[in-house]
Amino acid sequence: MHIGIIGTGAMGREIARNLVADGHLVCAWNRSGGEIEGVRRADSPEQALQAEVTFTMLSDDSSIRQVLIETEILSHARPGLVHIIGSTISVAFSQTLVELHEAAGIALVAAPVLGRPDVAAKRALNILAAGDPAAMEKVRPVLEAIGKRIWHMGDKPPMAHAAKIACNMMITMAIEAMAEAVVLTEASGVERERFFDLILNTLFGSRTYQVYSANIINELYEPGFKATLGLKDLRLAKEAAAVAGRTLPLLQAVHGQMHNAVSAGGGDRDWSVMADYTIRTAT
């Protein structure tokens, strides 16, 4: 299949490599340039839209708006294109993209992913997909090449983006829960290694707890997913809740704590640096 990619940062780069390894012809555009073995470099995002399927992996609403919307390049896409948005974006902007793609005659599939770049490299991403069933079927080989499972969220792209925002919200809640548990147990002399050994082998053995408890134990917060992006996703969750007319008190608390961690200088560190902030300031 001829596949275009818009955005080859840490995640997009691994996705591109896996698609090439599966025999697809990949043409990629990235704002900051960079070469990927086996991938043809596109001169513009418009060129990347001249494919059977194009996968956009830009960081947020603003980036997609600048690259795809303000330039009005969707109207110049190849007829019959299916456009996959793999970014974590707001539910409201996802709906805007639905309307813009309908106007341009382009099929849109939402496919945000669960997993960091190391997971992407192993083709072990969980893909949250939503869109028209015919378009979903066309892009199935693309999604199967980059992930271990496709989770169908529905036939409307905003459904998948809402689910991804909720997942990221829950990860931050887990990070904060672990941090507060450390504050409580260390105050009574329990070593955090001993406590997390208990937790991982009884109540909470998921990958989220495994990965971020290790960060907390070792006090290592090298970025896998930057805290600034985590703060952005929590903001998106707050916006979605407001639009739905719902009050989510735990979300409010975690958003405030992530904001504090970023303001304290942790923005470019892994989003689990929020745990470090909580532990250090719990006085």
Accessible surface in RSA format (square Angstrom, percent):
REM  Atomic radii and reference values for relative SASA: ProtOr
REM  Chains: A
REM  Algorithm: Lee & Richards
REM  Probe-radius: 1.40
REM  Slices: 20
REM RES _ NUM      All-atoms   Total-Side   Main-Chain    Non-polar    All polar
REM                ABS   REL    ABS   REL    ABS   REL    ABS   REL    ABS   REL
RES MET A   1    67.91  35.2  29.00  19.2  38.91  92.7  38.21  32.5  29.70  39.4
RES HIS A   2    46.05  25.2  44.76  31.1   1.29   3.3  32.37  33.4  13.67  15.9
RES ILE A   3     0.00   0.0   0.00   0.0   0.00   0.0   0.00   0.0   0.00   0.0
RES GLY A   4     0.39   0.5   0.00   N/A   0.39   0.5   0.39   1.1   0.00   0.0
RES ILE A   5     0.31   0.2   0.31   0.2   0.00   0.0   0.31   0.2   0.00   0.0
RES ILE A   6     0.00   0.0   0.00   0.0   0.00   0.0   0.00   0.0   0.00   0.0
RES GLY A   7     2.30   2.8   0.00   N/A   2.30   2.8   2.30   6.3   0.00   0.0
RES THR A   8     9.64   6.9   5.48   5.6   4.16   9.9   0.03   0.0   9.61  14.5
RES GLY A   9    37.71  46.5   0.00   N/A  37.71  46.5  34.99  96.0   2.72   6.1
RES ALA A  10    50.91  46.8  40.51  62.5  10.40  23.7  40.87  57.6  10.04  26.6
RES MET A  11    33.09  17.1  31.16  20.6   1.93   4.6  30.49  25.9   2.60   3.4
RES GLY A  12     1.16   1.4   0.00   N/A   1.16   1.4   0.30   0.8   0.86   1.9
RES ARG A  13    84.18  35.3  84.18  42.9   0.00   0.0  13.50  18.5  70.68  42.8
RES GLU A  14    29.58  17.0  29.44  22.3   0.14   0.3   0.11   0.2  29.47  24.1
RES ILE A  15     0.67   0.4   0.67   0.5   0.00   0.0   0.67   0.5   0.00   0.0
RES ALA A  16     0.00   0.0   0.00   0.0   0.00   0.0   0.00   0.0   0.00   0.0
RES ARG A  17   110.80  46.5 104.58  53.3   6.22  14.8  37.92  51.8  72.88  44.2
RES ASN A  18    13.38   9.2  13.37  12.9   0.01   0.0   0.01   0.0  13.37  12.9
RES LEU A  19     0.00   0.0   0.00   0.0   0.00   0.0   0.00   0.0   0.00   0.0
RES VAL A  20    41.31  27.2  32.55  29.5   8.76  21.1  32.55  28.3   8.76  23.8
RES ALA A  21    75.13  69.1  33.64  51.9  41.49  94.4  44.95  63.3  30.19  80.0
RES ASP A  22    74.58  52.2  42.45  42.3  32.13  76.0  10.85  25.5  63.73  63.6
RES GLY A  23    59.01  72.8   0.00   N/A  59.01  72.8  35.99  98.8  23.02  51.6
RES HIS A  24    25.51  13.9  19.24  13.4   6.26  16.0  14.17  14.6  11.34  13.2
RES LEU A  25   129.80  72.3 127.06  90.9   2.73   6.9 129.80  91.2   0.00   0.0
RES VAL A  26     7.39   4.9   0.00   0.0   7.39  17.8   0.37   0.3   7.03  19.1
RES CYS A  27     2.77   2.1   2.77   3.1   0.00   0.0   2.39   6.1   0.38   0.4
RES ALA A  28     7.67   7.1   4.68   7.2   2.99   6.8   4.85   6.8   2.82   7.5
RES TRP A  29    38.85  15.6  38.17  18.5   0.68   1.6  25.43  13.6  13.42  21.8
RES ASN A  30    32.50  22.4  21.17  20.5  11.32  27.3   3.28   7.9  29.21  28.2
RES ARG A  31   128.61  54.0  95.10  48.5  33.51  79.8  46.79  63.9  81.82  49.6
RES SER A  32   103.58  87.5  64.73  86.4  38.85  89.5  55.84 118.9  47.74  66.9
RES GLY A  33    14.52  17.9   0.00   N/A  14.52  17.9   7.21  19.8   7.31  16.4
RES GLY A  34    54.18  66.8   0.00   N/A  54.18  66.8  36.94 101.4  17.24  38.6
RES GLU A  35   129.59  74.4  98.80  74.7  30.79  73.3  65.42 126.5  64.17  52.4
RES ILE A  36    15.64   8.9   7.53   5.6   8.10  19.5   9.78   7.0   5.86  15.9
RES GLU A  37   167.89  96.4 143.11 108.3  24.78  59.0  66.75 129.1 101.14  82.6
RES GLY A  38    57.36  70.7   0.00   N/A  57.36  70.7  30.25  83.0  27.11  60.7
RES VAL A  39    17.39  11.4   3.54   3.2  13.85  33.4   4.57   4.0  12.81  34.8
RES ARG A  40   131.51  55.2 121.15  61.8  10.36  24.7  72.85  99.6  58.66  35.6
RES ARG A  41   130.55  54.8 114.57  58.4  15.97  38.0  33.99  46.5  96.56  58.5
RES ALA A  42     3.14   2.9   0.00   0.0   3.14   7.2   0.00   0.0   3.14   8.3
RES ASP A  43   129.56  90.8  99.11  98.6  30.44  72.0  33.99  80.0  95.57  95.3
RES SER A  44    39.82  33.6  39.23  52.4   0.58   1.3  30.30  64.5   9.52  13.3
RES PRO A  45    20.16  14.7  20.16  18.4   0.00   0.0  20.16  16.6   0.00   0.0
RES GLU A  46    65.35  37.5  65.35  49.4   0.00   0.0  11.73  22.7  53.62  43.8
RES GLN A  47    53.55  29.9  45.66  33.4   7.89  18.8  26.04  55.4  27.50  20.9
RES ALA A  48     0.59   0.5   0.00   0.0   0.59   1.3   0.59   0.8   0.00   0.0
RES LEU A  49     0.00   0.0   0.00   0.0   0.00   0.0   0.00   0.0   0.00   0.0
RES GLN A  50    65.56  36.7  61.13  44.7   4.43  10.5  38.41  81.8  27.14  20.6
RES ALA A  51     0.92   0.9   0.85   1.3   0.07   0.2   0.85   1.2   0.07   0.2
RES GLU A  52    53.02  30.4  50.87  38.5   2.15   5.1  11.09  21.4  41.94  34.2
RES VAL A  53     0.00   0.0   0.00   0.0   0.00   0.0   0.00   0.0   0.00   0.0
RES THR A  54     0.00   0.0   0.00   0.0   0.00   0.0   0.00   0.0   0.00   0.0
RES PHE A  55     0.43   0.2   0.43   0.3   0.00   0.0   0.43   0.3   0.00   0.0
RES THR A  56     0.00   0.0   0.00   0.0   0.00   0.0   0.00   0.0   0.00   0.0
RES MET A  57    30.36  15.7  18.87  12.5  11.49  27.3  18.87  16.0  11.49  15.2
RES LEU A  58    10.49   5.8   4.41   3.2   6.07  15.3   6.79   4.8   3.70   9.9
RES SER A  59    52.96  44.8  35.49  47.4  17.47  40.2  36.85  78.5  16.11  22.6
RES ASP A  60    36.82  25.8  36.71  36.5   0.11   0.3   4.40  10.3  32.42  32.3
RES ASP A  61    30.73  21.5  30.43  30.3   0.29   0.7  19.27  45.3  11.46  11.4
RES SER A  62    56.97  48.1  52.09  69.5   4.88  11.2  37.33  79.5  19.64  27.5
RES SER A  63     9.41   7.9   8.60  11.5   0.80   1.8   0.74   1.6   8.66  12.1
RES ILE A  64     0.00   0.0   0.00   0.0   0.00   0.0   0.00   0.0   0.00   0.0
RES ARG A  65    94.05  39.5  94.05  47.9   0.00   0.0  29.14  39.8  64.90  39.3
RES GLN A  66    93.20  52.1  85.60  62.6   7.60  18.1  21.87  46.6  71.32  54.1
RES VAL A  67    11.14   7.3   7.08   6.4   4.06   9.8  11.12   9.7   0.02   0.0
RES LEU A  68     0.46   0.3   0.07   0.0   0.39   1.0   0.07   0.0   0.39   1.0
RES ILE A  69    32.61  18.6  26.16  19.5   6.45  15.5  27.77  20.0   4.84  13.1
RES GLU A  70   117.71  67.6  84.90  64.2  32.81  78.1  41.82  80.9  75.89  62.0
RES THR A  71    74.50  53.0  48.31  49.0  26.19  62.4  56.26  75.6  18.24  27.6
RES GLU A  72   127.23  73.0 119.67  90.5   7.57  18.0  40.46  78.3  86.77  70.8
RES ILE A  73    13.44   7.7  13.44  10.0   0.00   0.0  13.44   9.7   0.00   0.0
RES LEU A  74    12.23   6.8  11.04   7.9   1.18   3.0  11.04   7.8   1.18   3.2
RES SER A  75    82.38  69.6  50.99  68.0  31.40  72.3  44.35  94.4  38.04  53.3
RES HIS A  76   105.26  57.5  91.15  63.4  14.12  36.1  55.22  56.9  50.04  58.2
RES ALA A  77    15.98  14.7   0.88   1.4  15.09  34.3   0.88   1.2  15.09  40.0
RES ARG A  78    95.29  40.0  93.37  47.6   1.91   4.6  18.40  25.2  76.88  46.6
RES PRO A  79   127.03  92.6 102.84  93.7  24.19  87.9 113.92  94.1  13.12  81.5
RES GLY A  80    53.59  66.1   0.00   N/A  53.59  66.1  41.42 113.7  12.17  27.2
RES LEU A  81     2.10   1.2   0.00   0.0   2.10   5.3   0.11   0.1   1.99   5.4
RES VAL A  82     5.40   3.6   5.40   4.9   0.00   0.0   5.40   4.7   0.00   0.0
RES HIS A  83     0.00   0.0   0.00   0.0   0.00   0.0   0.00   0.0   0.00   0.0
RES ILE A  84     0.00   0.0   0.00   0.0   0.00   0.0   0.00   0.0   0.00   0.0
RES ILE A  85     0.51   0.3   0.51   0.4   0.00   0.0   0.51   0.4   0.00   0.0
RES GLY A  86     1.45   1.8   0.00   N/A   1.45   1.8   0.00   0.0   1.45   3.3
RES SER A  87     3.15   2.7   0.00   0.0   3.15   7.3   3.15   6.7   0.00   0.0
RES THR A  88    15.63  11.1  11.34  11.5   4.28  10.2   5.35   7.2  10.28  15.5
RES ILE A  89     0.11   0.1   0.00   0.0   0.11   0.3   0.00   0.0   0.11   0.3
RES SER A  90     8.25   7.0   8.25  11.0   0.00   0.0   5.01  10.7   3.24   4.5
RES VAL A  91    42.08  27.7  40.51  36.7   1.57   3.8  40.51  35.2   1.57   4.3
RES ALA A  92    67.07  61.7  53.06  81.9  14.01  31.9  61.35  86.4   5.72  15.2
RES PHE A  93     5.77   2.9   2.73   1.7   3.04   7.9   5.30   3.2   0.46   1.3
RES SER A  94     0.66   0.6   0.53   0.7   0.13   0.3   0.13   0.3   0.53   0.7
RES GLN A  95    76.92  43.0  76.92  56.2   0.00   0.0  37.03  78.8  39.88  30.2
RES THR A  96    48.85  34.7  48.22  48.9   0.62   1.5  22.50  30.2  26.35  39.8
RES LEU A  97     0.68   0.4   0.68   0.5   0.00   0.0   0.68   0.5   0.00   0.0
RES VAL A  98    22.20  14.6  21.56  19.5   0.64   1.5  21.90  19.0   0.30   0.8
RES GLU A  99    97.52  56.0  91.03  68.9   6.49  15.5  35.85  69.3  61.67  50.4
RES LEU A 100    60.13  33.5  57.07  40.8   3.06   7.7  57.36  40.3   2.77   7.5
RES HIS A 101     1.20   0.7   1.20   0.8   0.00   0.0   1.20   1.2   0.00   0.0
RES GLU A 102   126.22  72.5 101.70  76.9  24.52  58.4  45.89  88.8  80.32  65.6
RES ALA A 103    93.36  85.8  48.29  74.5  45.07 102.5  61.26  86.3  32.11  85.0
RES ALA A 104    36.99  34.0   5.35   8.3  31.64  72.0  15.36  21.6  21.63  57.3
RES GLY A 105    63.61  78.4   0.00   N/A  63.61  78.4  37.20 102.1  26.41  59.1
RES ILE A 106    14.09   8.0   5.99   4.5   8.10  19.5   7.62   5.5   6.47  17.6
RES ALA A 107    37.45  34.4  23.55  36.3  13.90  31.6  33.14  46.7   4.31  11.4
RES LEU A 108    16.89   9.4   7.19   5.1   9.70  24.4   7.19   5.0   9.70  26.1
RES VAL A 109     0.00   0.0   0.00   0.0   0.00   0.0   0.00   0.0   0.00   0.0
RES ALA A 110     0.04   0.0   0.04   0.1   0.00   0.0   0.04   0.1   0.00   0.0
RES ALA A 111     0.03   0.0   0.03   0.0   0.00   0.0   0.03   0.0   0.00   0.0
RES PRO A 112     0.00   0.0   0.00   0.0   0.00   0.0   0.00   0.0   0.00   0.0
RES VAL A 113     5.72   3.8   3.55   3.2   2.17   5.2   3.55   3.1   2.17   5.9
RES LEU A 114    50.51  28.1  46.97  33.6   3.54   8.9  48.38  34.0   2.13   5.7
RES GLY A 115    35.43  43.7   0.00   N/A  35.43  43.7  13.34  36.6  22.09  49.5
RES ARG A 116    55.50  23.3  53.54  27.3   1.96   4.7  20.73  28.3  34.78  21.1
RES PRO A 117    34.48  25.1  33.63  30.7   0.85   3.1  33.96  28.0   0.53   3.3
RES ASP A 118    71.14  49.8  61.30  61.0   9.84  23.3  43.15 101.6  27.99  27.9
RES VAL A 119    15.99  10.5  15.80  14.3   0.19   0.5  15.99  13.9   0.00   0.0
RES ALA A 120     0.45   0.4   0.19   0.3   0.26   0.6   0.19   0.3   0.26   0.7
RES ALA A 121    49.84  45.8  29.61  45.7  20.22  46.0  30.67  43.2  19.17  50.8
RES LYS A 122   155.13  75.7 127.44  78.2  27.69  65.9  85.42  76.9  69.71  74.3
RES ARG A 123    75.76  31.8  70.28  35.8   5.48  13.0  36.57  50.0  39.19  23.7
RES ALA A 124    27.43  25.2  25.46  39.3   1.97   4.5  25.92  36.5   1.51   4.0
RES LEU A 125     0.23   0.1   0.23   0.2   0.00   0.0   0.23   0.2   0.00   0.0
RES ASN A 126    30.90  21.3  30.90  29.9   0.00   0.0   1.73   4.2  29.17  28.2
RES ILE A 127     0.21   0.1   0.21   0.2   0.00   0.0   0.21   0.1   0.00   0.0
RES LEU A 128     6.77   3.8   6.77   4.8   0.00   0.0   6.77   4.8   0.00   0.0
RES ALA A 129     0.00   0.0   0.00   0.0   0.00   0.0   0.00   0.0   0.00   0.0
RES ALA A 130     0.00   0.0   0.00   0.0   0.00   0.0   0.00   0.0   0.00   0.0
RES GLY A 131     1.82   2.2   0.00   N/A   1.82   2.2   0.03   0.1   1.78   4.0
RES ASP A 132    76.95  53.9  71.46  71.1   5.48  13.0  29.07  68.4  47.88  47.7
RES PRO A 133    93.80  68.4  84.59  77.1   9.21  33.5  88.98  73.5   4.82  29.9
RES ALA A 134    75.12  69.1  58.35  90.0  16.77  38.1  67.34  94.8   7.78  20.6
RES ALA A 135     5.27   4.8   1.92   3.0   3.35   7.6   4.54   6.4   0.74   2.0
RES MET A 136    15.88   8.2  13.10   8.7   2.78   6.6  13.03  11.1   2.85   3.8
RES GLU A 137   106.09  60.9 100.19  75.8   5.90  14.0  50.07  96.8  56.02  45.7
RES LYS A 138    76.50  37.3  64.38  39.5  12.12  28.9  53.53  48.2  22.97  24.5
RES VAL A 139     0.00   0.0   0.00   0.0   0.00   0.0   0.00   0.0   0.00   0.0
RES ARG A 140    73.64  30.9  73.28  37.4   0.37   0.9  24.49  33.5  49.15  29.8
RES PRO A 141    59.39  43.3  53.89  49.1   5.49  20.0  56.26  46.5   3.12  19.4
RES VAL A 142     0.00   0.0   0.00   0.0   0.00   0.0   0.00   0.0   0.00   0.0
RES LEU A 143     2.73   1.5   2.64   1.9   0.10   0.2   2.64   1.9   0.10   0.3
RES GLU A 144    97.99  56.3  78.95  59.7  19.04  45.3  31.56  61.0  66.43  54.2
RES ALA A 145     2.06   1.9   0.00   0.0   2.06   4.7   1.88   2.6   0.18   0.5
RES ILE A 146     0.38   0.2   0.32   0.2   0.06   0.2   0.32   0.2   0.06   0.2
RES GLY A 147    11.01  13.6   0.00   N/A  11.01  13.6   0.53   1.5  10.48  23.5
RES LYS A 148   140.93  68.8 102.49  62.9  38.45  91.5  57.08  51.4  83.85  89.3
RES ARG A 149   131.32  55.1 123.88  63.2   7.44  17.7  39.63  54.2  91.69  55.6
RES ILE A 150    27.69  15.8  12.03   9.0  15.66  37.7  12.03   8.7  15.66  42.5
RES TRP A 151    95.27  38.2  92.71  44.9   2.56   6.0  93.70  50.0   1.58   2.6
RES HIS A 152   102.08  55.8  74.60  51.9  27.47  70.3  62.03  63.9  40.05  46.6
RES MET A 153    71.67  37.1  47.14  31.2  24.52  58.4  34.26  29.1  37.41  49.6
RES GLY A 154    29.31  36.1   0.00   N/A  29.31  36.1  25.36  69.6   3.95   8.8
RES ASP A 155    76.98  53.9  63.65  63.4  13.33  31.5  17.77  41.8  59.21  59.0
RES LYS A 156   119.29  58.2 119.16  73.1   0.12   0.3  82.49  74.2  36.80  39.2
RES PRO A 157    10.39   7.6  10.39   9.5   0.00   0.0  10.39   8.6   0.00   0.0
RES PRO A 158    16.72  12.2  15.87  14.5   0.85   3.1  16.17  13.3   0.55   3.4
RES MET A 159    83.24  43.1  72.48  48.0  10.76  25.6  76.14  64.7   7.10   9.4
RES ALA A 160     0.00   0.0   0.00   0.0   0.00   0.0   0.00   0.0   0.00   0.0
RES HIS A 161     2.15   1.2   1.74   1.2   0.42   1.1   2.15   2.2   0.00   0.0
RES ALA A 162    42.70  39.3  36.27  56.0   6.43  14.6  37.89  53.4   4.81  12.7
RES ALA A 163    24.38  22.4  15.24  23.5   9.14  20.8  23.25  32.7   1.13   3.0
RES LYS A 164    18.47   9.0  18.47  11.3   0.00   0.0   3.73   3.4  14.74  15.7
RES ILE A 165     4.99   2.8   4.81   3.6   0.19   0.4   4.81   3.5   0.19   0.5
RES ALA A 166    40.35  37.1  38.25  59.0   2.10   4.8  40.21  56.6   0.14   0.4
RES CYS A 167    37.50  28.4  34.16  38.1   3.35   7.9   6.23  15.8  31.27  33.7
RES ASN A 168     6.91   4.8   6.63   6.4   0.28   0.7   0.62   1.5   6.29   6.1
RES MET A 169    30.94  16.0  29.87  19.8   1.07   2.5  28.31  24.1   2.63   3.5
RES MET A 170   123.80  64.1 118.27  78.3   5.53  13.2  89.04  75.7  34.76  46.0
RES ILE A 171    34.64  19.7  33.47  24.9   1.17   2.8  34.55  24.9   0.08   0.2
RES THR A 172     0.50   0.4   0.50   0.5   0.00   0.0   0.50   0.7   0.00   0.0
RES MET A 173    33.92  17.6  29.09  19.3   4.83  11.5  18.18  15.5  15.74  20.8
RES ALA A 174    12.04  11.1   8.14  12.6   3.90   8.9  11.41  16.1   0.64   1.7
RES ILE A 175     0.00   0.0   0.00   0.0   0.00   0.0   0.00   0.0   0.00   0.0
RES GLU A 176    15.60   9.0  15.60  11.8   0.00   0.0  11.05  21.4   4.55   3.7
RES ALA A 177    52.60  48.4  38.74  59.8  13.86  31.5  47.52  66.9   5.08  13.5
RES MET A 178     4.69   2.4   2.90   1.9   1.79   4.3   4.64   3.9   0.05   0.1
RES ALA A 179     0.00   0.0   0.00   0.0   0.00   0.0   0.00   0.0   0.00   0.0
RES GLU A 180    96.15  55.2  90.41  68.4   5.75  13.7  28.53  55.2  67.62  55.2
RES ALA A 181    26.22  24.1  20.38  31.4   5.85  13.3  25.36  35.7   0.86   2.3
RES VAL A 182     0.00   0.0   0.00   0.0   0.00   0.0   0.00   0.0   0.00   0.0
RES VAL A 183    45.14  29.7  38.43  34.8   6.71  16.2  42.76  37.2   2.38   6.4
RES LEU A 184   134.43  74.9 129.76  92.8   4.67  11.7 132.38  93.0   2.05   5.5
RES THR A 185    23.88  17.0  21.07  21.4   2.81   6.7  23.88  32.1   0.00   0.0
RES GLU A 186    65.11  37.4  48.23  36.5  16.88  40.2  21.82  42.2  43.30  35.3
RES ALA A 187    90.76  83.4  44.39  68.5  46.37 105.5  57.48  80.9  33.28  88.2
RES SER A 188    94.16  79.6  58.17  77.6  36.00  82.9  35.03  74.6  59.13  82.8
RES GLY A 189    65.16  80.4   0.00   N/A  65.16  80.4  36.68 100.7  28.48  63.8
RES VAL A 190    54.50  35.9  49.78  45.1   4.72  11.4  53.73  46.7   0.77   2.1
RES GLU A 191   105.31  60.5  99.01  74.9   6.30  15.0  36.58  70.7  68.74  56.1
RES ARG A 192    25.96  10.9  25.27  12.9   0.69   1.6   8.18  11.2  17.78  10.8
RES GLU A 193    91.11  52.3  85.98  65.0   5.12  12.2  42.44  82.1  48.67  39.7
RES ARG A 194   164.73  69.2 155.43  79.2   9.30  22.2  56.69  77.5 108.04  65.5
RES PHE A 195    31.04  15.5  28.77  17.8   2.27   5.9  31.04  18.8   0.00   0.0
RES PHE A 196     1.38   0.7   1.38   0.9   0.00   0.0   1.38   0.8   0.00   0.0
RES ASP A 197    90.36  63.3  83.88  83.5   6.48  15.3  20.07  47.2  70.29  70.1
RES LEU A 198    98.48  54.8  90.86  65.0   7.61  19.1  98.06  68.9   0.41   1.1
RES ILE A 199    15.89   9.0  15.89  11.8   0.00   0.0  15.89  11.4   0.00   0.0
RES LEU A 200    50.91  28.4  37.21  26.6  13.70  34.4  37.21  26.1  13.70  36.9
RES ASN A 201   112.96  77.9  79.88  77.2  33.08  79.7  29.52  71.0  83.44  80.7
RES THR A 202    87.64  62.3  47.76  48.4  39.88  95.1  54.54  73.3  33.10  50.0
RES LEU A 203   131.61  73.3 103.97  74.4  27.64  69.5 106.92  75.1  24.69  66.4
RES PHE A 204    92.54  46.3  88.92  55.1   3.63   9.4  92.54  56.1   0.00   0.0
RES GLY A 205    39.12  48.2   0.00   N/A  39.12  48.2  16.76  46.0  22.36  50.1
RES SER A 206    61.91  52.3  48.67  65.0  13.25  30.5  53.75 114.4   8.17  11.4
RES ARG A 207   120.44  50.6 112.81  57.5   7.64  18.2  63.13  86.3  57.32  34.7
RES THR A 208    32.12  22.8  28.43  28.8   3.69   8.8   9.17  12.3  22.95  34.7
RES TYR A 209    28.28  13.2  28.28  16.1   0.00   0.0  16.55  12.4  11.73  14.5
RES GLN A 210    92.22  51.6  84.91  62.1   7.31  17.4  23.27  49.5  68.95  52.3
RES VAL A 211    30.61  20.1  24.27  22.0   6.34  15.3  29.87  26.0   0.74   2.0
RES TYR A 212    10.18   4.8  10.18   5.8   0.00   0.0   4.99   3.8   5.19   6.4
RES SER A 213     1.33   1.1   1.33   1.8   0.00   0.0   0.06   0.1   1.27   1.8
RES ALA A 214    41.06  37.8  38.83  59.9   2.23   5.1  41.06  57.8   0.00   0.0
RES ASN A 215    24.20  16.7  23.07  22.3   1.13   2.7   1.13   2.7  23.07  22.3
RES ILE A 216     0.00   0.0   0.00   0.0   0.00   0.0   0.00   0.0   0.00   0.0
RES ILE A 217    46.16  26.3  32.54  24.2  13.63  32.8  32.54  23.4  13.63  37.0
RES ASN A 218    87.33  60.2  66.08  63.9  21.25  51.2  12.24  29.5  75.09  72.6
RES GLU A 219   103.06  59.2  89.26  67.5  13.80  32.8  20.15  39.0  82.91  67.7
RES LEU A 220   110.52  61.5 107.76  77.1   2.75   6.9 108.53  76.2   1.99   5.4
RES TYR A 221     3.97   1.9   3.24   1.8   0.73   1.9   2.22   1.7   1.75   2.2
RES GLU A 222   129.12  74.1 118.96  90.0  10.16  24.2  56.46 109.2  72.66  59.3
RES PRO A 223    66.58  48.5  40.35  36.8  26.23  95.4  40.36  33.3  26.22 162.9
RES GLY A 224    27.31  33.7   0.00   N/A  27.31  33.7  12.08  33.2  15.23  34.1
RES PHE A 225    51.57  25.8  49.21  30.5   2.35   6.1  51.57  31.3   0.00   0.0
RES LYS A 226    87.47  42.7  86.48  53.1   0.98   2.3  40.02  36.0  47.45  50.5
RES ALA A 227     0.00   0.0   0.00   0.0   0.00   0.0   0.00   0.0   0.00   0.0
RES THR A 228    57.80  41.1  50.98  51.7   6.82  16.3  43.40  58.3  14.41  21.8
RES LEU A 229    56.80  31.6  56.80  40.6   0.00   0.0  56.80  39.9   0.00   0.0
RES GLY A 230     0.06   0.1   0.00   N/A   0.06   0.1   0.00   0.0   0.06   0.1
RES LEU A 231    32.17  17.9  32.17  23.0   0.00   0.0  32.17  22.6   0.00   0.0
RES LYS A 232    23.86  11.6  20.05  12.3   3.80   9.1  19.70  17.7   4.16   4.4
RES ASP A 233     1.75   1.2   0.86   0.9   0.90   2.1   1.02   2.4   0.73   0.7
RES LEU A 234     0.93   0.5   0.93   0.7   0.00   0.0   0.93   0.6   0.00   0.0
RES ARG A 235   105.69  44.4 105.69  53.9   0.00   0.0  49.13  67.1  56.55  34.3
RES LEU A 236     2.96   1.6   2.04   1.5   0.92   2.3   2.04   1.4   0.92   2.5
RES ALA A 237     6.58   6.0   3.22   5.0   3.36   7.6   4.51   6.4   2.07   5.5
RES LYS A 238    63.29  30.9  57.90  35.5   5.39  12.8  24.91  22.4  38.38  40.9
RES GLU A 239    73.97  42.5  69.59  52.7   4.37  10.4  41.53  80.3  32.44  26.5
RES ALA A 240    32.01  29.4  21.04  32.5  10.97  25.0  27.13  38.2   4.87  12.9
RES ALA A 241    11.97  11.0   5.67   8.7   6.30  14.3  11.34  16.0   0.62   1.6
RES ALA A 242    74.76  68.7  48.91  75.5  25.85  58.8  57.87  81.5  16.89  44.7
RES VAL A 243   127.03  83.6  94.70  85.7  32.33  77.9 102.32  88.9  24.71  67.0
RES ALA A 244    56.47  51.9  34.95  53.9  21.51  48.9  46.89  66.0   9.57  25.4
RES GLY A 245    62.34  76.9   0.00   N/A  62.34  76.9  35.51  97.5  26.83  60.1
RES ARG A 246   160.09  67.2 146.70  74.8  13.40  31.9  46.74  63.9 113.36  68.7
RES THR A 247   118.01  83.9  94.10  95.4  23.91  57.0  61.62  82.8  56.39  85.2
RES LEU A 248    68.03  37.9  66.05  47.2   1.98   5.0  66.81  46.9   1.22   3.3
RES PRO A 249   100.62  73.3  91.95  83.8   8.67  31.5  95.75  79.1   4.87  30.3
RES LEU A 250   103.51  57.6  98.46  70.4   5.05  12.7 102.39  71.9   1.12   3.0
RES LEU A 251     0.93   0.5   0.82   0.6   0.11   0.3   0.82   0.6   0.11   0.3
RES GLN A 252    90.00  50.3  80.87  59.1   9.13  21.7  29.96  63.8  60.04  45.5
RES ALA A 253    63.09  58.0  44.17  68.2  18.93  43.1  56.34  79.3   6.75  17.9
RES VAL A 254     1.99   1.3   0.97   0.9   1.02   2.5   1.99   1.7   0.00   0.0
RES HIS A 255    32.08  17.5  32.08  22.3   0.00   0.0  21.16  21.8  10.92  12.7
RES GLY A 256    29.30  36.1   0.00   N/A  29.30  36.1  28.92  79.4   0.38   0.8
RES GLN A 257    38.93  21.8  37.62  27.5   1.31   3.1   5.56  11.8  33.37  25.3
RES MET A 258     0.00   0.0   0.00   0.0   0.00   0.0   0.00   0.0   0.00   0.0
RES HIS A 259    90.47  49.4  90.47  62.9   0.00   0.0  54.86  56.5  35.61  41.4
RES ASN A 260    58.24  40.2  54.85  53.0   3.39   8.2   4.12   9.9  54.12  52.3
RES ALA A 261     3.11   2.9   0.48   0.7   2.63   6.0   1.09   1.5   2.02   5.4
RES VAL A 262    31.86  21.0  24.33  22.0   7.53  18.1  24.33  21.1   7.53  20.4
RES SER A 263    81.33  68.7  39.98  53.4  41.34  95.2  39.60  84.3  41.73  58.5
RES ALA A 264    66.00  60.7  21.60  33.3  44.40 101.0  34.65  48.8  31.35  83.0
RES GLY A 265    62.39  76.9   0.00   N/A  62.39  76.9  36.57 100.4  25.82  57.8
RES GLY A 266     5.39   6.6   0.00   N/A   5.39   6.6   3.71  10.2   1.68   3.8
RES GLY A 267     9.70  12.0   0.00   N/A   9.70  12.0   7.28  20.0   2.42   5.4
RES ASP A 268    98.16  68.8  92.11  91.7   6.05  14.3  28.07  66.1  70.09  69.9
RES ARG A 269    95.64  40.2  95.64  48.8   0.00   0.0  30.58  41.8  65.06  39.4
RES ASP A 270     0.06   0.0   0.06   0.1   0.00   0.0   0.06   0.1   0.00   0.0
RES TRP A 271     7.67   3.1   7.67   3.7   0.00   0.0   7.67   4.1   0.00   0.0
RES SER A 272     0.00   0.0   0.00   0.0   0.00   0.0   0.00   0.0   0.00   0.0
RES VAL A 273     5.97   3.9   5.97   5.4   0.00   0.0   5.97   5.2   0.00   0.0
RES MET A 274     0.00   0.0   0.00   0.0   0.00   0.0   0.00   0.0   0.00   0.0
RES ALA A 275     0.00   0.0   0.00   0.0   0.00   0.0   0.00   0.0   0.00   0.0
RES ASP A 276    23.53  16.5  23.17  23.1   0.36   0.9   1.08   2.5  22.46  22.4
RES TYR A 277    42.20  19.7  42.20  24.0   0.00   0.0  12.47   9.4  29.74  36.7
RES THR A 278     8.22   5.8   7.49   7.6   0.73   1.7   7.71  10.4   0.51   0.8
RES ILE A 279    36.55  20.8  23.39  17.4  13.16  31.7  23.39  16.8  13.16  35.7
RES ARG A 280   141.37  59.4 112.56  57.4  28.81  68.6  62.15  84.9  79.23  48.0
RES THR A 281    60.28  42.9  40.26  40.8  20.02  47.7  38.43  51.6  21.84  33.0
RES ALA A 282    52.10  47.9  15.67  24.2  36.42  82.9  29.37  41.4  22.73  60.2
RES THR A 283   168.76 120.0  91.24  92.5  77.52 184.7 101.31 136.1  67.45 102.0
END  Absolute sums over single chains surface
CHAIN  1 A    12938.8      10167.3       2771.6       7340.1       5598.7
END  Absolute sums over all chains
TOTAL         12938.8      10167.3       2771.6       7340.1       5598.7
